[in-house]
Amino acid sequence: MEDRIRNAIQFLKDGLPFNVGELYLGIDDNGYLNVTCASKYVDLKNVTKGTALTELNEIKSLFEKMVLCSKELQEFIVGKKIKFNLDFDYGMGDIRICSEKNGILKWEAEIKDD
């Protein structure tokens, strides 16, 4: 995994996105490090705000584990703002379900409450 993270950092430095496991990493035009993952649900109708929050927290946890196991990633993210994204992959593209930036949750798709 460390080699994969090392490769990701090189791609990110060159302005290119990179997948590490389930996470898709990229730098946006505003300089945010986007950490994105697709929902495990196969039908958007089955996603609720509660399940989306659970999945978003899993994304954050997975990224935190990556940071803990890679000194290079720890150094790379110093001073960077991070945005966590949960997307729904419908086969022909993605729909952003929700995102969290600076601790603020934003719902970007209409999904039902629990």
N, C-alpha and C positions, 0 to 999 in steps of 0.2 A: 504494500500500500504506500510505503514511503516513496518509492520510485514514481508511482502514479501521481502523488501529491507534488513531487519535485517537477514532473512534467507539466502539471497543471499550472504551477507558479510561472514557469517559463512561458507558457501560452498566454497567461493573464498579463504578464509583463509586456508581451507583444500585442496586447489588445484583443486577443482571441479567447473565446470560451473553451471550456474543457470539462468533460465528465470525469468524476471520480466516484466510482461505485454508482449509487443511485442519485448522487447530487450533480447538478449542472452548475458550474461556476462561471461567472462572467463579470466584467466591469462595464457599467453603463456609462452614458455620456456625462452623468453628474458625478462620476467617480466612485459610486457605490459598488461594493462587491456584492453581487447578487448570488445568493445561494438558493437554488430552485430544485424542487422535486415534484414529480407527478403523483397525484393521489393514487392510492391503491384501488379505489373504487372504479368499476367498469361502467357505471351508469351515474351520471351527475345527479339524477333524481334521488339517489340513495345517500348523497352527501348531505350532512346536516352541519350546522354551525359547530356543534359539539365534536363531531368526528373530524371536521376540518381543523379545529383548534388542536386536537390530539395529534393529527398528522403534522401540523406546523411545529408543534413542540418536539416531535420526533426528528424533524429536519434540523432544528436548532441543536438538539442533543447529539445527533450524528455529526454535525459540523464541529461541535465542541470536542467530541472524541478525536476527530481528525486533527484539530489544533493541538490537543494534548499529546498526540503521538508524533508530531512533526515540529521540530525546532524551526525549520525553514518557514513553515506556514505561520507559526507564531510570530516570527520576524516580519513576514510579508504583510500581515494584517495590522501591524502597529500603525495607528493613526488613520486607518481606513474605516469608513462607515459601512455597515453591513445591512443588507436588506434580505430578509427571508421570504421566499415565495412558495406557495402551494398552487400548483396548476392541475388542471384536468386535461388529460391527453385523450382527444376523441379520434385519433387516427390520422386526421388530415391537418392537425394543428393542436394548439393548446388554448385553454380558457383559464385565465388567472382566477382562482377561487378567492384567495386572500393573500395579504402580504403584511409583514411587520417591519417597520423601519423606525429606528430611534425609540423602540418600545411602544410604538403606536400601531395598533391593528387596523387594517383597512380591508373591508369586504369589497371585492371587485366583481363578484358574481352573485346573482340572486339564488340563495339556497335557503332551505327551510330551517327554522329553529328546531331544537330537539323536542 
